[in-house]
Amino acid sequence: MARLRWSGPARSDLAHIEDFYATLDPEFAVRAVDAALEAAEFLLDRPRAGPTFTDGALRKWRVPATPLLLIYQIEPDGILIARVQHNRSDWQSLP
């Protein structure tokens, strides 16, 4: 069975996103985090859905109805969500 893992930075990204949007629109904050979690589950079933970028090791997936991107990597036993970023941030330079 495929396994979904979240890196420490990705978990931290989600927490910061939720905190940021909670001050602007608490309902959207909850919806955005829930949508990110659902998008990760989608990718677990369809790991090659997102296009590759940089050297091809990482992929990206837009979280529906949000400005968020999941940056992820396919692993032998599933996927690793490496980061969660706003689509207008400088996400391409992430380690």
Residue frames as a rotation matrix with the C-alpha (Angstrom) as fourth column:
MET 1
0.576 0.818 0.000 0.00
0.818 -0.576 0.000 0.00
0.000 0.000 -1.000 0.00
ALA 2
-0.085 -0.589 0.804 1.30
0.536 -0.707 -0.461 3.43
0.840 0.391 0.376 -0.94
ARG 3
0.108 -0.008 -0.994 2.31
0.974 -0.198 0.107 5.70
-0.198 -0.980 -0.014 1.90
LEU 4
0.521 0.114 0.846 1.82
0.349 -0.933 -0.089 9.46
0.779 0.341 -0.526 2.20
ARG 5
0.041 -0.562 -0.826 4.48
0.989 -0.097 0.114 11.36
-0.144 -0.821 0.552 4.14
TRP 6
0.877 0.175 0.448 4.70
0.223 -0.973 -0.057 15.05
0.426 0.150 -0.892 4.99
SER 7
-0.179 -0.982 -0.056 8.15
0.649 -0.075 -0.757 16.57
0.739 -0.172 0.651 5.55
GLY 8
-0.191 0.011 -0.982 8.74
0.909 -0.377 -0.181 18.76
-0.372 -0.926 0.062 8.57
PRO 9
-0.924 -0.172 -0.341 8.90
0.055 -0.944 0.325 21.87
-0.378 0.281 0.882 6.37
ALA 10
-0.674 0.737 0.050 5.61
0.098 0.023 0.995 20.91
0.732 0.675 -0.088 4.66
ARG 11
0.031 0.674 -0.738 3.88
0.933 0.245 0.263 20.50
0.358 -0.697 -0.621 8.04
SER 12
-0.438 -0.287 -0.852 5.29
0.640 -0.765 -0.072 23.85
-0.631 -0.577 0.519 9.09
ASP 13
-0.990 0.108 0.094 4.11
0.009 -0.607 0.795 25.42
0.143 0.788 0.599 5.81
LEU 14
-0.277 0.952 -0.128 0.56
0.518 0.260 0.815 24.17
0.809 0.159 -0.566 6.44
ALA 15
0.048 0.260 -0.965 0.57
0.988 -0.155 0.007 25.55
-0.148 -0.953 -0.264 9.98
HIS 16
-0.726 -0.383 -0.571 1.80
0.326 -0.923 0.204 28.96
-0.605 -0.038 0.795 8.77
ILE 17
-0.857 0.478 0.193 -0.74
0.085 -0.238 0.967 29.02
0.509 0.845 0.163 5.96
GLU 18
-0.003 0.898 -0.440 -3.55
0.799 0.267 0.539 28.23
0.601 -0.350 -0.719 8.36
ASP 19
-0.130 -0.110 -0.985 -2.35
0.851 -0.522 -0.054 30.90
-0.508 -0.846 0.161 10.82
PHE 20
-0.943 -0.287 -0.169 -2.01
0.159 -0.833 0.530 33.53
-0.292 0.473 0.831 8.09
TYR 21
-0.683 0.721 0.117 -5.43
0.050 -0.114 0.992 32.95
0.729 0.683 0.042 6.54
ALA 22
-0.173 0.627 -0.760 -7.12
0.947 0.318 0.047 32.54
0.271 -0.711 -0.649 9.93
THR 23
-0.530 -0.066 -0.846 -6.59
0.487 -0.840 -0.239 36.25
-0.695 -0.538 0.477 10.55
LEU 24
-0.913 0.149 -0.379 -8.08
-0.381 -0.645 0.663 37.18
-0.146 0.750 0.646 7.17
ASP 25
0.059 0.920 -0.388 -10.80
-0.913 0.207 0.352 34.57
0.405 0.334 0.852 6.67
PRO 26
-0.401 -0.280 0.872 -11.02
-0.775 0.612 -0.159 31.75
-0.489 -0.740 -0.462 9.23
GLU 27
0.580 0.674 0.458 -13.37
-0.282 0.694 -0.663 29.67
-0.764 0.255 0.592 7.06
PHE 28
0.810 -0.349 -0.472 -10.99
-0.480 0.068 -0.874 29.86
0.337 0.935 -0.112 4.11
ALA 29
-0.173 -0.917 0.360 -8.09
-0.979 0.119 -0.168 28.86
0.111 -0.381 -0.918 6.36
VAL 30
-0.118 0.216 0.969 -9.87
-0.455 0.856 -0.246 25.62
-0.882 -0.470 -0.003 7.25
ARG 31
0.864 0.500 0.062 -10.95
-0.150 0.373 -0.916 24.99
-0.481 0.781 0.397 3.64
ALA 32
0.527 -0.733 -0.429 -7.44
-0.776 -0.209 -0.596 25.59
0.347 0.647 -0.679 2.32
VAL 33
-0.444 -0.701 0.557 -5.82
-0.863 0.502 -0.057 23.14
-0.239 -0.507 -0.828 4.74
ASP 34
0.150 0.586 0.796 -8.54
-0.228 0.804 -0.549 20.56
-0.962 -0.099 0.254 4.11
ALA 35
0.927 0.190 -0.324 -8.10
-0.337 0.042 -0.941 20.99
-0.165 0.981 0.103 0.35
ALA 36
0.070 -0.977 -0.200 -4.33
-0.960 -0.011 -0.279 20.51
0.271 0.211 -0.939 0.68
LEU 37
-0.442 -0.176 0.880 -4.87
-0.592 0.794 -0.139 17.28
-0.674 -0.583 -0.455 2.62
GLU 38
0.554 0.721 0.416 -7.36
-0.077 0.542 -0.837 16.04
-0.829 0.431 0.356 0.01
ALA 39
0.753 -0.337 -0.566 -4.99
-0.647 -0.221 -0.729 16.96
0.121 0.915 -0.385 -2.83
ALA 40
-0.336 -0.908 0.250 -2.21
-0.938 0.346 -0.003 14.96
-0.084 -0.235 -0.968 -1.17
GLU 41
-0.149 0.375 0.915 -4.52
-0.221 0.889 -0.400 11.93
-0.964 -0.262 -0.049 -0.95
PHE 42
0.871 0.435 -0.230 -5.35
-0.273 0.039 -0.961 12.38
-0.409 0.900 0.153 -4.64
LEU 43
0.334 -0.836 -0.436 -1.63
-0.901 -0.146 -0.409 12.37
0.278 0.529 -0.802 -5.47
LEU 44
-0.340 -0.423 0.840 -1.11
-0.694 0.715 0.080 9.23
-0.634 -0.556 -0.537 -3.46
ASP 45
0.329 0.571 0.753 -3.43
0.161 0.751 -0.640 7.45
-0.931 0.331 0.155 -5.92
ARG 46
0.851 -0.021 0.524 -2.03
0.521 -0.089 -0.849 9.31
0.065 0.996 -0.065 -8.98
PRO 47
0.397 -0.746 -0.535 1.58
0.489 -0.321 0.811 10.20
-0.777 -0.583 0.238 -8.17
ARG 48
-0.594 -0.683 0.425 2.49
0.712 -0.200 0.674 11.20
-0.375 0.702 0.605 -11.72
ALA 49
0.426 0.870 0.248 -0.40
0.899 -0.377 -0.221 13.68
-0.099 0.317 -0.943 -12.05
GLY 50
0.810 -0.129 -0.572 1.78
0.013 -0.971 0.238 16.71
-0.587 -0.201 -0.785 -11.37
PRO 51
0.837 -0.537 0.104 4.40
0.095 -0.044 -0.995 17.96
0.539 0.842 0.014 -13.81
THR 52
0.347 -0.820 -0.455 8.08
0.922 0.210 0.324 17.81
-0.170 -0.532 0.829 -12.90
PHE 53
0.939 -0.200 0.279 10.26
-0.102 -0.939 -0.328 20.86
0.328 0.279 -0.902 -12.57
THR 54
0.412 -0.898 0.157 13.94
-0.827 -0.296 0.479 21.66
-0.384 -0.327 -0.864 -12.09
ASP 55
-0.596 -0.780 -0.192 15.86
-0.794 0.536 0.289 18.39
-0.123 0.324 -0.938 -12.35
GLY 56
-0.175 0.628 -0.758 12.74
-0.542 0.581 0.607 16.24
0.822 0.517 0.239 -12.52
ALA 57
-0.826 -0.175 -0.536 13.00
0.292 0.680 -0.672 14.92
0.482 -0.712 -0.511 -8.97
LEU 58
-0.734 0.587 -0.341 10.21
0.163 -0.336 -0.928 17.17
-0.659 -0.737 0.151 -7.70
ARG 59
-0.549 0.678 0.489 6.69
0.676 0.015 0.737 17.64
0.492 0.735 -0.467 -8.96
LYS 60
-0.948 0.317 -0.042 4.04
-0.237 -0.785 -0.572 20.25
-0.214 -0.532 0.819 -8.30
TRP 61
-0.497 0.866 0.053 0.29
0.768 0.410 0.491 20.05
0.403 0.285 -0.870 -7.93
ARG 62
-0.756 0.316 0.573 -2.12
-0.358 -0.933 0.043 22.93
0.548 -0.173 0.819 -7.59
VAL 63
-0.823 0.529 -0.206 -4.52
0.464 0.419 -0.780 22.57
-0.326 -0.738 -0.591 -4.67
PRO 64
-0.405 0.727 0.554 -8.02
0.686 -0.159 0.710 23.12
0.604 0.668 -0.435 -6.12
ALA 65
0.553 0.779 0.295 -9.86
0.488 -0.590 0.644 26.32
0.676 -0.212 -0.706 -5.13
THR 66
0.763 -0.399 -0.509 -6.79
0.349 -0.409 0.843 27.73
-0.545 -0.821 -0.172 -3.37
PRO 67
0.798 -0.571 -0.195 -3.62
-0.551 -0.558 -0.621 29.60
0.245 0.603 -0.759 -4.30
LEU 68
0.325 -0.669 0.669 -1.54
-0.687 0.319 0.653 26.72
-0.650 -0.671 -0.356 -2.92
LEU 69
0.388 -0.325 -0.862 0.86
-0.669 0.545 -0.506 24.30
0.634 0.773 -0.006 -4.54
LEU 70
0.820 -0.269 0.505 2.01
-0.202 0.690 0.695 20.96
-0.536 -0.672 0.511 -3.21
ILE 71
0.190 -0.846 -0.498 5.66
-0.910 0.039 -0.413 20.33
0.368 0.532 -0.763 -4.00
TYR 72
0.654 0.186 0.733 6.19
-0.542 0.791 0.283 16.58
-0.527 -0.583 0.619 -3.83
GLN 73
-0.379 -0.815 -0.438 8.46
-0.925 0.353 0.144 13.71
0.038 0.460 -0.887 -4.68
ILE 74
0.719 0.534 -0.446 7.58
-0.544 0.831 0.117 10.19
0.433 0.158 0.888 -5.73
GLU 75
-0.249 -0.755 0.607 9.20
-0.942 0.334 0.029 7.60
-0.225 -0.564 -0.795 -3.47
PRO 76
-0.831 -0.134 -0.540 9.39
-0.339 0.891 0.301 3.82
0.441 0.434 -0.786 -3.89
ASP 77
-0.756 0.534 -0.379 6.66
0.653 0.661 -0.370 3.31
0.053 -0.527 -0.848 -1.29
GLY 78
0.316 0.921 -0.229 4.47
0.903 -0.366 -0.225 6.37
-0.291 -0.135 -0.947 -1.95
ILE 79
0.238 -0.244 0.940 4.92
0.496 -0.802 -0.333 10.12
0.835 0.546 -0.069 -2.03
LEU 80
-0.285 -0.386 -0.877 6.58
0.920 -0.366 -0.138 12.74
-0.268 -0.847 0.460 0.12
ILE 81
0.759 0.442 0.478 4.98
0.512 -0.859 -0.019 16.17
0.402 0.259 -0.878 0.33
ALA 82
-0.207 -0.970 -0.125 8.12
0.913 -0.146 -0.381 18.30
0.351 -0.193 0.916 0.53
ARG 83
-0.939 -0.066 -0.338 6.55
0.189 -0.918 -0.348 21.76
-0.287 -0.390 0.875 0.78
VAL 84
0.149 0.959 0.242 3.23
0.985 -0.121 -0.126 23.61
-0.092 0.257 -0.962 0.58
GLN 85
-0.732 -0.553 -0.399 3.62
0.484 -0.833 0.267 27.02
-0.480 0.002 0.877 -1.03
HIS 86
0.343 0.750 -0.566 1.58
0.009 -0.605 -0.796 29.93
-0.939 0.268 -0.214 -2.34
ASN 87
0.482 -0.118 0.868 1.65
0.816 0.421 -0.396 29.81
-0.318 0.900 0.299 -6.13
ARG 88
0.859 -0.174 0.482 3.02
0.119 -0.848 -0.517 33.36
0.499 0.501 -0.707 -6.30
SER 89
0.738 -0.660 0.142 5.92
-0.341 -0.183 0.922 32.68
-0.582 -0.729 -0.360 -3.97
ASP 90
0.142 -0.786 -0.602 9.40
-0.972 0.005 -0.235 31.79
0.188 0.619 -0.763 -5.16
TRP 91
0.660 0.252 0.708 8.66
-0.514 0.839 0.180 28.06
-0.548 -0.482 0.683 -4.82
GLN 92
0.933 -0.293 -0.211 10.97
-0.020 0.540 -0.841 27.02
0.360 0.789 0.498 -7.67
SER 93
0.061 -0.973 0.223 14.05
-0.504 -0.223 -0.835 27.92
0.862 -0.061 -0.504 -5.64
LEU 94
0.633 0.238 0.737 13.09
-0.773 0.257 0.580 25.70
-0.051 -0.937 0.346 -2.71
PRO 95
-0.537 -0.843 0.042 15.55
-0.843 0.537 0.009 23.02
-0.030 -0.030 -0.999 -1.63
